[in-house]
Amino acid sequence: MRKNHQEYAPMNDRLEHSKTLHLYWFSGSGNTLCAAEAFAMRLRELGWTVELKPLERSDPARINPTVTFAIAFPTHCFSIPEIIRNFVRGLPNVEGTPAMLLGTHGAFSGGILGPLKRLLSRKGFRCVGGRILRMPDSFFPFGSTESHRRLFEKALERARRYAAEFDAGTVRWSRWPILSDLWDAAFAAFFASRKWFGSWGTTVHTRAAQCTRCGTCVRACPVAALEQSSPEEPPRPNRRCTNCLRCVAVCPADAMRHMIGFRPYRCEPPRQLRERFEKEGV
């Protein structure tokens, strides 16, 4: 018997040993959170006990290794977001705990499935299912509102279908051994090097003329990447920015923009989106 976080009994090799799943989610524009909720709702209908846990508020060292571990997050620059990479590095070593992935992407996700499977396998997890859902792109929100809505609803349906397949044990976690690892290594190096570029390392900016100084974006940021020196000053980004664009999505005055400057995509209006995040513990 192990100490601290590993005082639980070893996990049985069969998924049916415990139909309990802890889903650690991270979301910026809200796409991934909505997909995670749809996935969880369908699993509950199938008799599972599912707990949604905000990843940014969770200690990776304290996960329960006797239940299925699940993680949901969006693709950032076609790869694993820094906040996810750091969380996975902090996970304990386990003995065959089942793990599954629910990801979202706007354009391409070539640096997700293989690298994450490798990281989790090194920790002793048994990767039983991984799937990436295509959603409206937060960085390049081309297309009409109606086309975004259709793509969004289709992704939620795929999340529900994935839950049913996961329950039936028919899912798998594919991996591109070389290509995906090279892609992931390149973008991991890029994100790690941004701290040397000063203000060029940030990915969002505040349109001061439209900012109401309400501080919503500062409170919503999961990595404290926005600073507001006084109530009269607009928020300023720092180099901790992780590209999640949550500040852009929840801003009630439409004052936040990412570096490319397109009008932001939101799966829901800012107020409803903030309420959804708060409901799930953020």
C-alpha positions as a printed NumPy array, in Angstrom:
array([[  0.   ,   0.   ,   0.   ],
       [  1.356,   3.406,  -0.975],
       [  1.337,   6.556,   1.075],
       [ -0.551,   9.844,   0.736],
       [ -2.427,  10.077,  -2.584],
       [ -1.878,   6.375,  -3.341],
       [ -3.428,   4.856,  -0.256],
       [ -6.265,   3.445,  -2.388],
       [ -6.397,  -0.164,  -3.541],
       [ -5.026,  -0.857,  -7.056],
       [ -7.453,  -0.4  ,  -9.937],
       [ -8.893,  -3.506, -11.568],
       [ -7.919,  -3.923, -15.21 ],
       [-11.553,  -3.828, -16.288],
       [-13.352,  -0.502, -16.781],
       [-16.511,  -1.978, -15.26 ],
       [-14.731,  -2.218, -11.905],
       [-15.997,   1.258, -11.07 ],
       [-18.336,   3.354, -13.205],
       [-17.014,   6.509, -11.596],
       [-15.165,   9.156, -13.558],
       [-13.469,  12.405, -12.522],
       [-13.313,  14.816, -15.457],
       [-10.746,  17.596, -15.105],
       [-11.653,  20.324, -17.586],
       [-10.064,  23.484, -18.86 ],
       [-11.764,  25.894, -21.256],
       [-11.193,  29.353, -22.712],
       [-13.994,  30.337, -25.069],
       [-16.397,  27.842, -23.459],
       [-16.358,  25.216, -26.223],
       [-14.551,  22.584, -24.192],
       [-16.663,  23.151, -21.082],
       [-19.87 ,  22.661, -23.066],
       [-18.468,  19.489, -24.638],
       [-17.418,  18.188, -21.217],
       [-20.901,  18.853, -19.819],
       [-22.532,  17.03 , -22.748],
       [-20.164,  14.084, -22.333],
       [-20.787,  13.931, -18.569],
       [-24.558,  14.18 , -18.938],
       [-24.673,  11.234, -21.343],
       [-22.456,   9.098, -19.104],
       [-24.725,   9.836, -16.15 ],
       [-27.7  ,   8.67 , -18.21 ],
       [-25.773,   5.423, -18.727],
       [-25.318,   4.89 , -14.988],
       [-21.965,   6.525, -14.367],
       [-21.059,   8.808, -11.499],
       [-19.244,  11.766, -13.046],
       [-17.621,  14.688, -11.244],
       [-16.581,  17.757, -13.238],
       [-13.504,  19.364, -11.704],
       [-12.017,  22.679, -12.91 ],
       [ -8.424,  21.823, -13.711],
       [ -7.082,  25.259, -12.773],
       [ -8.492,  24.824,  -9.236],
       [ -7.296,  21.239,  -8.783],
       [ -4.124,  19.755,  -7.334],
       [ -2.876,  17.053,  -9.736],
       [ -1.044,  15.246,  -6.929],
       [ -4.369,  14.595,  -5.159],
       [ -6.306,  12.768,  -7.865],
       [ -8.079,   9.553,  -6.889],
       [ -6.326,   6.704,  -8.763],
       [ -9.126,   4.22 ,  -8.07 ],
       [-11.55 ,   5.943, -10.481],
       [-11.28 ,   6.695, -14.181],
       [ -9.232,   9.815, -14.855],
       [-10.494,  12.085, -17.633],
       [ -9.148,  15.348, -18.98 ],
       [-10.788,  17.853, -21.341],
       [ -9.076,  20.853, -22.923],
       [ -8.803,  22.864, -26.158],
       [ -5.944,  22.732, -28.632],
       [ -3.598,  25.741, -28.448],
       [ -1.549,  26.368, -31.586],
       [ -2.211,  22.757, -32.645],
       [ -0.68 ,  21.381, -29.457],
       [ -1.105,  20.864, -25.688],
       [ -1.662,  24.093, -23.709],
       [  1.01 ,  24.934, -21.153],
       [ -1.462,  24.747, -18.272],
       [ -2.382,  21.174, -19.273],
       [  1.231,  20.116, -19.722],
       [  2.094,  21.395, -16.237],
       [ -0.937,  19.666, -14.706],
       [ -0.041,  16.304, -16.267],
       [  3.563,  16.621, -15.099],
       [  2.245,  17.014, -11.548],
       [  0.151,  13.829, -11.613],
       [  1.238,  10.973,  -9.326],
       [  2.54 ,   7.655, -10.59 ],
       [ -0.32 ,   5.127, -10.706],
       [ -0.817,   1.469, -11.566],
       [ -3.126,   1.1  , -14.545],
       [ -5.678,   3.804, -13.733],
       [ -7.878,   4.185, -16.85 ],
       [ -7.482,   7.575, -18.547],
       [ -9.445,   9.24 , -21.332],
       [ -9.176,  12.474, -23.289],
       [-11.862,  14.787, -24.626],
       [-10.278,  17.552, -26.687],
       [-11.504,  20.333, -28.957],
       [ -9.836,  22.095, -31.862],
       [-10.619,  24.686, -34.481],
       [ -8.21 ,  23.839, -37.282],
       [ -5.734,  21.035, -36.525],
       [ -4.782,  18.984, -33.466],
       [ -1.747,  17.03 , -34.643],
       [  0.237,  17.57 , -31.457],
       [ -2.309,  16.297, -28.927],
       [ -3.171,  12.605, -28.988],
       [  0.278,  11.063, -29.263],
       [  2.191,  13.367, -26.889],
       [ -0.481,  13.282, -24.177],
       [ -0.729,   9.503, -24.374],
       [  3.034,   9.299, -23.962],
       [  3.009,  11.631, -20.934],
       [  0.179,   9.751, -19.205],
       [  1.596,   6.309, -19.991],
       [  4.866,   7.292, -18.344],
       [  2.863,   7.992, -15.185],
       [  1.332,   4.517, -15.278],
       [ -2.086,   5.421, -16.697],
       [ -3.847,   3.069, -19.105],
       [ -5.043,   5.304, -21.957],
       [ -8.364,   3.782, -22.984],
       [ -9.891,   6.479, -25.184],
       [ -9.   ,   9.78 , -26.784],
       [-11.027,  11.944, -29.129],
       [-10.726,  15.493, -30.485],
       [-13.9  ,  17.344, -31.512],
       [-13.868,  20.052, -34.156],
       [-15.402,  23.302, -32.884],
       [-15.6  ,  26.879, -34.216],
       [-12.103,  28.377, -34.238],
       [-11.485,  30.977, -31.509],
       [ -8.425,  32.475, -33.214],
       [ -9.78 ,  32.616, -36.769],
       [-13.581,  32.876, -36.352],
       [-14.402,  32.889, -40.045],
       [-17.899,  32.017, -41.181],
       [-21.372,  33.052, -40.131],
       [-22.938,  32.811, -36.718],
       [-25.243,  30.126, -38.079],
       [-22.36 ,  28.013, -39.408],
       [-20.633,  28.318, -36.029],
       [-23.79 ,  27.19 , -34.267],
       [-24.192,  24.151, -36.538],
       [-20.588,  23.107, -35.992],
       [-20.951,  23.625, -32.242],
       [-24.128,  21.532, -31.995],
       [-22.572,  18.787, -34.116],
       [-19.59 ,  18.669, -31.753],
       [-21.865,  18.316, -28.717],
       [-23.649,  15.423, -30.404],
       [-20.281,  13.792, -31.076],
       [-19.378,  14.273, -27.404],
       [-22.557,  12.447, -26.378],
       [-21.835,   9.674, -28.891],
       [-18.278,   9.399, -27.58 ],
       [-19.679,   8.912, -24.068],
       [-21.853,   6.02 , -25.251],
       [-18.911,   4.414, -27.06 ],
       [-16.733,   4.913, -24.002],
       [-19.33 ,   3.183, -21.839],
       [-19.493,   0.31 , -24.334],
       [-15.689,  -0.008, -24.339],
       [-15.375,   0.508, -28.097],
       [-13.169,   3.624, -28.077],
       [ -9.419,   3.713, -28.563],
       [ -6.564,   6.192, -28.292],
       [ -4.607,   6.379, -31.551],
       [ -1.109,   7.827, -31.755],
       [  1.221,   9.169, -34.477],
       [  4.574,   8.252, -32.906],
       [  6.955,  10.563, -34.817],
       [  5.009,  13.357, -36.477],
       [  2.919,  14.314, -33.459],
       [  5.898,  14.198, -31.094],
       [  7.946,  16.493, -33.355],
       [  5.005,  18.894, -33.664],
       [  4.482,  18.92 , -29.926],
       [  8.177,  19.478, -29.178],
       [  8.304,  22.454, -31.552],
       [  5.351,  24.246, -30.   ],
       [  6.36 ,  23.378, -26.446],
       [  9.692,  25.09 , -27.15 ],
       [  7.88 ,  28.063, -28.667],
       [  5.672,  28.591, -25.611],
       [  8.586,  28.108, -23.231],
       [ 10.625,  30.749, -25.075],
       [  7.942,  33.457, -25.06 ],
       [  9.039,  34.74 , -21.658],
       [ 12.169,  36.126, -23.308],
       [ 10.228,  38.322, -25.734],
       [  8.809,  40.868, -23.282],
       [  5.479,  42.314, -24.452],
       [  5.804,  40.296, -27.669],
       [  5.261,  37.192, -25.578],
       [  1.659,  38.15 , -24.811],
       [ -1.234,  37.14 , -27.039],
       [ -4.018,  39.515, -25.978],
       [ -4.415,  43.262, -25.684],
       [ -6.97 ,  45.683, -24.237],
       [ -8.756,  48.239, -26.385],
       [ -8.586,  51.028, -23.833],
       [-11.278,  53.18 , -25.457],
       [-13.892,  50.435, -24.999],
       [-12.691,  49.032, -21.674],
       [-14.979,  49.844, -18.725],
       [-12.323,  48.853, -16.139],
       [-14.731,  46.345, -14.584],
       [-11.977,  43.787, -13.904],
       [-13.991,  40.84 , -15.238],
       [-11.13 ,  39.648, -17.42 ],
       [ -8.637,  39.89 , -14.543],
       [-10.803,  37.707, -12.3  ],
       [-11.518,  35.204, -15.079],
       [ -7.903,  34.635, -16.151],
       [ -6.794,  31.155, -15.006],
       [ -3.077,  32.003, -14.858],
       [ -3.06 ,  35.592, -13.498],
       [ -1.845,  36.907, -16.853],
       [ -3.729,  40.218, -16.575],
       [ -2.818,  43.033, -14.212],
       [ -4.818,  46.129, -13.272],
       [ -2.765,  48.574, -11.233],
       [ -5.755,  50.77 , -10.327],
       [ -9.519,  50.919, -11.006],
       [ -8.885,  53.755, -13.469],
       [ -6.376,  51.795, -15.571],
       [ -7.265,  49.165, -18.181],
       [ -5.88 ,  45.648, -17.599],
       [ -2.45 ,  44.895, -19.033],
       [ -1.327,  41.392, -20.086],
       [  1.899,  39.88 , -18.828],
       [  4.023,  37.018, -20.087],
       [  2.09 ,  34.342, -18.195],
       [ -0.612,  34.373, -20.905],
       [ -1.413,  30.834, -22.031],
       [ -3.454,  31.637, -25.167],
       [ -6.762,  30.422, -23.726],
       [ -8.654,  33.626, -24.723],
       [-11.039,  33.383, -21.788],
       [-10.602,  37.101, -21.128],
       [-11.666,  37.783, -24.711],
       [-14.714,  35.549, -24.379],
       [-16.079,  36.896, -21.077],
       [-15.408,  40.626, -21.55 ],
       [-18.821,  42.39 , -21.325],
       [-17.577,  45.436, -23.264],
       [-15.929,  43.532, -26.13 ],
       [-12.692,  45.329, -25.205],
       [-10.305,  42.357, -25.199],
       [ -8.722,  41.101, -28.41 ],
       [ -6.144,  38.475, -29.208],
       [ -3.04 ,  39.407, -31.156],
       [ -4.62 ,  38.764, -34.565],
       [ -7.445,  41.152, -33.778],
       [-10.478,  39.41 , -35.245],
       [-13.836,  39.844, -33.562],
       [-13.981,  37.061, -30.969],
       [-15.997,  33.875, -31.231],
       [-18.155,  32.995, -28.233],
       [-20.322,  29.93 , -27.814],
       [-22.606,  32.04 , -25.598],
       [-22.956,  35.75 , -24.748],
       [-20.369,  36.965, -22.19 ],
       [-22.737,  37.058, -19.209],
       [-24.096,  33.559, -19.795],
       [-20.593,  32.275, -20.375],
       [-19.376,  33.759, -17.093],
       [-22.323,  32.158, -15.273],
       [-21.495,  28.783, -16.846],
       [-17.88 ,  29.   , -15.652],
       [-18.987,  30.053, -12.164],
       [-21.503,  27.216, -11.975],
       [-18.704,  24.703, -12.596],
       [-16.459,  26.185,  -9.93 ],
       [-14.323,  28.792, -11.708]])
